[in-house]
Amino acid sequence: MSWGKRTGWGKRTGWGKRTRRWSDLTPGQRTALLVLGSVQLSLALTAWTDLARRPAEQVNGSKAKWAAVIALNFVGPLVYFRRGIRR
């Protein structure tokens, strides 16, 4: 019997880490992941839209750099709105 089958966790990956499957999560955990994912996607889309519409002279640094920074989970869009826009 494998460890994953005894505990209900997913299969073992190459580094000994165990994976979890969507079906292993409780309804509350699923809801939390969906909410957090929606917030993250909304922040990123809002930041990318703002960056695309904003003239380059109103952006601190290059637009390409900020487009890449925005892709960093929650932190990227927040950093862009805090430091990327000239006020």
Stockholm file with secondary structure:
# STOCKHOLM 1.0

chainA/1-87         MSWGKRTGWGKRTGWGKRTRRWSDLTPGQRTALLVLGSVQLSLALTAWTDLARRPAEQVNGSKAKWAAVIALNFVGPLVYFRRGIRR
#=GR chainA/1-87 SS CCHHHHHSCCCBCTTSCBCCCGGGSCHHHHHHHHHHHHHHHHHHHHHHHHHHHSCGGGBSSCHHHHHHHHTSTTHHHHHIIIIIBCC
#=GC SS_cons        CCHHHHHSCCCBCTTSCBCCCGGGSCHHHHHHHHHHHHHHHHHHHHHHHHHHHSCGGGBSSCHHHHHHHHTSTTHHHHHIIIIIBCC
//
